[in-house]
Amino acid sequence: MTRDARAVGGPLVKLALFAVVTLAASYVLAVTISNQGYGTTSSYRAEFTDVTGLLSGDDVRIAGVRVGAVGRIRVVRHAVAEVTFTVRRDVALPAGALAAVRWRNLVGQRYLALTQGPGRVGVSLPPGGVIPVARTTPALDLTALFGGFQPLFQALDPGQVNQLSYEIIQVLQGEGGTIESLLAHTASLTSTLAAKDAVIGRLVTNLNTVVGTLSTRDTQLAGAIGELRRLVSGLAADRTAIGESLAGIDGLAAATADLLVKARPAIRSDVDQLGKVAKNLNDSSAVVDGVLRRLPDKLATITRTASYGSWFNFYLCSLDGQIGLPAGATFTPKLSVDQARCR
């Protein structure tokens, strides 16, 4: 090989080596950024009731070590999501494996954690196997967690709450130097709660009573809520007619008020006369009582008299009277009929 060929070949070899190293580093960087692993993998599935925040490409970890990646996420039936994930072929999943969605960092990224569950040791989950809902756990909802402590935070000093929240974030980020301060503020929080243990105890007792009452009447409560919903729906459907009827009700109220104003003098007079009648009846209570006692016998007699038709039959059985004559004399005629009907 001539000197010129060696002079040209040296730089080409260096360029080729540089290109190979650059491509290899770029490949490693791309694989790291895309969360892709090396080697052959096996595919599995897990069913969750909630996979909020879990994305395709997120890590699959066992004991904190990345062993695979999350694949497709889809809804398979009502309120159940299926997560397809891959695991390195050299990592055997136990037949009773548990799956949980956990927080990866404070930004909100999640990962799929696999742990040992119930079942025989040494029995592996075959590729394509499914981890059912009974052995999966969704991610902890930190928003709901901190929201649940909101009533307690309101009872504390705002500065203490802010400091405690800041130090919790610092600890979660791995800054262990603030643990001592965090424990101190936690102790302060515990002391504050302990000072209000009587109030909290009464609150818990009252809540227990309310919940117990509601639990014994859950059927009636559900029925009442259903009826109330139907009532509100019916009122909403008839809101136009109800609105139009309000104007008519207003007119009716005005007319009724005017009628009462005009009729008030006559009503007052009727009430006065009714009072007089009631007084007369009360003064003649003995007469009224006698009439009422004799009325049944008289009605029975009159009923027998009118039993032949819509008329009354009268028979003259006796007659007497007194006739005045001139000079102060009187004449008293008498008549008596001796027949069977008069006996």
C-alpha angles and dihedrals in degrees: 000000000000125000091250092054091050090049091054096040096056097062091043091055091048091048091049092050091048091050092049093049092046093050092047092050091046090051092050090047092049092048091049094049093046093046091236121154135212130251132019121323140198124227125230137169134223129189121220136180090216130017098168110163096012111122136187109271096032118136126274108208138186115196088347094305118120109240103159148341140260116256129180122002119197143151111255100176141347111321093347124109124195119216118198113203138170130226129191112270092236092059113081117207115216116242091243096046119157123218126202135174108229137180115265097187143340092270088075103258117145136199136198113250121200121199139172114274137178118309141080116316113243096028110116130207107247119237110275091029122145128231103210127224091259090067099041131085126200123225120280111261102229091184091059090042096055091037089058090057092050095098089052093047089054089062092056133075110275092229092054091048092051093047092047092049092048093051092047088057091047091052093047088052090057101257097139094179091081096055092094092052090044090054090049092053090044089055089050090051091049091050091051091051092046090054088058097043093118092055091045091048092053090046092052091047092050092046090050090053093048094046091047091052092048092048092055091050101037093124093053091044092051090048092048092050090049092050091046090051091051090047093051091046090051092048090049091051091050097041092115093053091044091052092050092047092055090068090051091048090052091052091047091051091051092049092047091051091050091048091052091050092053096042096046096090092050092046090050091052092048091050090051092050091046088055091054092050091049090050092051092049090049092050090049095044092127092054093046090049092052092048091051092049093050095041097084092055092046092049091051091051093047090048091055090047092053095043093103095063143302091318141067124247115215125188125193107230102156139004133187133161146148126249122194117229132193118280091033096291122141134206121210113195119194130192128185128180117208102205134127095252090058096049 
